Amino acid sequence: MKTVFSLGSNMGDPFAHLRDAVRLIAETPGIHDVVVSPVYVTAPIGGVEQDDFLNLIVVATSDLPPSVLLERAHVIEAAHGRDHTIPNGPRTLDVDLIRVGDETVTTDELTLPHPRAHKRAFVLVPWRDADPEAELPGYGRIADLVASFDADELADAVKPYSRQIDVAGVTVAGEWDERHDEEDV
């Protein structure tokens, strides 16, 4: 099943956290054909004052059930010192499960597809780059969802980062615009 993870970090060395998380996802038995989007700089949401985030999407094929994928995401977050005490607060690493095939899940621990993915440019833009034909069940094509955002607001909200994730066995997707040379977050 096609599986989509959204990764973000804004504490410590965000790029290193993302690179290691991509590596750990790619090394997970039962996950293969891993594609990583370009990295983007995004403003935090939720009102807590904090640094900007680095975000990316991982699209992979997996035969693992959603509960196992969620558990793996939590293990990867914990390995990076993730602290869940401040809602929408700064984080060393956030690994969200966005979609697992056509699975629909609603439990206390997991909702699939992710209930807010269709509203989040920091999810949709890199997802479009990693899988241009992707769809979000109930909302349509990812490219169409991205196109529905105001272009100026989108350009301010999701900016290309100057470096790309390079992990053995992982394909880097999308267009990387070298004209954007953001400072390290």
Secondary structure, DSSP 8 states (H G I E B T S, - for coil): -EEEEEEEE-SSSHHHHHHHHHHHHHTSTTEEEEEE---EEE---SS-----EEEEEEEEEE-S-HHHHHHHHHHHHHHTT---SSTT---S-EEEEEEETT--EESSS-EES-TTGGG-HHHHHHHHHH-TT-EETTTEEHHHHHHTS-HHHHHHHEEE-S-----TT-EE-S---TT------
